[in-house]
Amino acid sequence: QHQKRAAATAYTFAMLAADYMEKAMPELAAATAKQRRQHFKAHIIPAIGSLPARAVTAEDVRLMLQQTGKKTTPNVAELVLTATSETFKHGQKAGAVTTNPCFGLSAFAIVGKPQATRLRLKLTEDELRIILPELHTIGRANELAVLILLSTCVRIGELTRAEWEHIDLERGEWFIPDANSKTGRGFTVPLVPKVVEWFTDLHTLACGSRFVMPARQTRRLRTHGKEMPSEQRALNAMLHKLTDRLEGVRRFTPHDLRSTARSHLAELGVSVVVAERCLNHTLGGLVALYDRHDYLSERRAALVKLNAFLLSCLDGTPYVRDNVIPFPVAA
């Protein structure tokens, strides 16, 4: 017992963090675990990693949060505090530390309140009818990327990291593997006929690359020394240039295309469950527990309807929202 206590006392915070990441973090969602590892690497370990875990004080943590707030944002500082506190809680359970110096600290009290979170944008039908016909001016690959994002409801990162081996154009299906999915769970996206055509065009533009949207800057290829996917920020910059010269539209990001697609699915009469599954959102409560159906056929039908609406905006033709013909009122 004395030897165990002596070994625990000798733990540096970096050693305690490594033990926490090995034993506790596998229980976290994949995206959360990835983010937390980044915070350890960039902010926490450089500041307090070499200190004995039992010797870390509230003042040490406060100074670390101050430095984090200067380099990043209050929101990141709050996440850093959470990661540090969870590590000490793990250490208390394991007997490596006796106290948690994070107790009672507030990142926002130390670095200031965070800026208000930007709400996701829904591009209106009027805006889409202005934007979509002008997409060709930002290059064919970027045009196709925007149209595919709107028509499939996927995240920009899922598209830029996609490889041709994941896409079956004959079956009209795109499998997003666990490693490319934000949720960490693989997901099959149904591809409607027009989207298959757009992917076919991208395949030609890829010039033999294994990536659907390969990086084209030689500088980036030289830096990494291998073939790389396109940078997400490149599309964002092109969209800002486009909207800045168009009248009657707001600036938007690639992620706003998801909220736009989701909103128009609702307007087109798609049920909440099917629309949420189109976005690969987890259905909470008893629905998530008991409903194991993947809604592939229902999602395909919903995306057919969404794509028809988007094509009408692209072509400048009216969109008939249903096939109900009102009868004239009798005299």
N, C-alpha and C positions, 0 to 999 in steps of 0.2 A: 504493500500500500504506500509506504514511504517512497519507493522507487517510482510508482505511478504518479504520485503527487509531484515529485521532483521533475519528472519528464513533462508533466502538464505545465508546470511553472516555467519551464524552459521554452515553451512554445512562443514563437514570434507570431505577430498577427498574420503575417503571410502564410505561415504554416497552418494556423487556425482557419484562414480563408480557404486554403487548399482542401482541408478536411471537410469544410462546409460544402464546397463545390462538389466534392466527390460523393458525399453521403446524403446531403439534403436537397441539392438543386435538381437531381433527376425527377423529383416530384413536381417541379414547376413546369408550366407550359414551355414549349421549345423556344418561342419568341422571348418570353420573360427571362429564361435562363441565358440565352444568347446576350440579351441586353445587360444582364447583371454581370456576366463575365467581362464584358467591355468596360463596365464601370469599375470593376476591380482592377483591371489592367491599366486604365487611363487615369483614374483619380485616387483610388483607395490605397492600393499597394505602394505607389510611389510616395504617398504621404505618411502612412503609418505602418507599412508592411514590415519594416526592420525592427520596430519596437516590440519588446516582450508584450504578449497579449494582455497579461495581467497589469501591465504598467501603463496602458493607454488610458488617458484621462478624458474628461469631457472637454477640456480645453484643447487637447489634440484633435478631437473630432470637430470642434468648432472652427479651428484654423483650417482644417481640411475642407470644410464646407465653404468657408470664405473663399479659398482659392478656387474651388470648383465653380462657385457662383460667378467669379470674375472671368473665368475661361469659357463658361457655358451659359446656362440659364438657371433660374430658381427651380424649375421643374426637374432638371438633371440633379441639382443639389439635393432635392427631396428624395429622389430615387437612390442617390448615393448614401444618404442617411439611412434609408430603409435597408439597403444591402448590408451596411455596416452593423446595424442593430440586429438584423437576423443572424449575422455571423456570431455576434456575442451571445445571443440567445442559444444558438447551437453549442457554443463553447460552455455555457453554463450547464446545459444538459449533460455534456460530456465530462464536466469537472475540470475543464481547462482554465476557466475563469470563474470568478465568484460574483462579479458585478457587471452590469451593462452600462458603460459610460454614455451611451446614447439616450438613456432614459431622461425624459424631461426636456430634451432639445427639440427645437423646431427649426427646420431649414429655412422656412419663410421668414421667421423672426430674425435669422442671422443674415440672410442674403436679400431679403425683400420679397414682396408678393409676386407671383408669376403674372405674365401678361395673359389676358383673356384668350382662351383657346378659340382659334378661328373655326367658325362653323363650316361644315361641308356645304358646297355650293350645288344647287340644282340648276342646270342650264335649261331655260324655258324653251318651248317649241320655237318661239320667234328667234331666240338666240341661236338655236341649232340650225335654223333655216338660213341664217347669215353665215355661221361658222363653217358648216360642213362643205358647202360648195367652194369655199376658199382654202380648204385643206391642201389642195394640190400645190399651192404656192410655197409650202414648207418642205417640199420633197415627197416623192412617192412613198418611201419607207415610213416617214413620219405620218403621212396621211393614212396609210394602211394601219399603223399602230393605233391611231386614235379611233378609227372605225372598228377595229377588232376589240379594243378595250370597251367601247360603248356596247357592242353587240354581244359580248361574252360576260360582262360584269366582273372580269378578273382584275387583280391588282397589277400595277405597272411592273413591279418586280417579278411577278409570276410570268409576265410576257417576255421581259428582257432576258430572263434566265432560262427560258424555254429552249429545248433542243429538238431537232427534227425527229429523233427517235421517240419522243413523247407524243407525236402527232400522227394520227391515222386519218389521212384525207379521204380514203375510200369509205371508211366507216363513219366519217364525220365526227370524230372524237379526239379530244386533247386531254391527255392524262397529266395532271400536275403532281409530280412526286412529292413525298413528304418533305424533302430537303428544300423544295422551292415554295412550299405553301407556308403562309404566315402562321397558320394554326398548327403546323407540323403534321397534318393528316393529308394523305394523298386524296385527289379529287378529280373526277372525270367531268370535263366540260363538253356538252354537246355542241357541235358546230353546224349551223344551218348552211344551206347551199352557197349563199353569197359569201359567207365567212370562209368557206372552203376555197372559194375563188381568190379571196384576198390572201389567204395563207399560201396559195399556189404562186401568186405574184411575189410574195415575200421570199419564197423558196428560190425563185429566179434571181432576186436581188441579193440573196445570201451568198451567191457565187461559190457554192460548195462548202460553206462553213457548217459546222455541226450546230451552231446557234441559229435560232430563228431570226434574231436581230443582232448580228455580230458588230463588234466595235470596228470603226473604219479609220480612226485616227492612228497613224503609224507611231506617234509618240506614245500612246497608251499601250500599243502592242509591244513596243521596245521596252517600256517600263516593266511590264509583267513577264515579258519573255515568252509569251504563249498567246494563243487565240483567246479572246475575251468577249463577253457579251456587251452590248451597247450600254452606255451610261444612262441611267434614268434621268439625270438632270438635263441631259441634252434635249430631250423631248420637252421638258418643262420650259426651257429657255426659248425654244422655237414657238411654243404656244403663246408665251408672253409677247413675243415679237408680232405674232399674228393678231392677237386681240388688241394690241396697242394701236394698230392701224385700221381696225374695223370700228364702225359706228354702231352703237346700240348693243354692245356685248360687254360682259365683265371679264376681267382676268380670271383664269381658272388653272388648276393644276391637273396632272393626269389622274390623281386620286379623286378629284371632283367628278370625273367621268363615272366612277362607281355610284356615287350618290345620285348623279343624274340618271343613270340607267335604272337604279332602284326606284326612284321617284316615278319615272315614266312607266315602269312595270305596274306600279300601283294604279296609275291613271288609266292604264290599258285593261284593268280589271283582273290582273293576276293576283291570286290569293297570297296572303302574307307568308304562309308556310313555303309555297313554291318560290316566291320572290326571294325570301331569305336563303333558301337552298341554292338559288342561282348565284348568290354572293358567297356561297360556302360559309355562311354564318351558322354557328351552333344554335340549335333550337333548345331553349332552356326548359327547366321543369320536367314535368311528366312526358312532354312531347319528346324531349331528348332521350328520356329513359326508355320509353316503350316504342316509339316510332323509328324503326330501323330501315324504312324504305328510303331509297336514294333519290326518288322522284325524277329519274333521268328522262323518261318520256314526257312527263309534265313540264320539266324544265325546257326540254327541246321545243315543245309547243309554245311556251311563254317566250322563248328567245326568237322563234319565228315571227311572232307578233311584234316584238320589240324591233327586230331587224326591218320588218316592213315599214314600221313607223319611221325609222332612221333613214331608210332609202327614200321615203317621200320627202324628208327634209333635205336630203342630199340632191335629189332631182328637181326639187321645187314643185312637186305635184301634191295635190290635196291628199290627206289621209282619211279614209273612211273608217271610223272607230268601231263600227259594228254593221251588221247586215240587216238591222231593223229599219223598215221603211214606214214612216208614220203615215197613216191615212188622213186625208183631209177631213176637217170637221164638217158634218152634214149641215146643210142650210136650215 
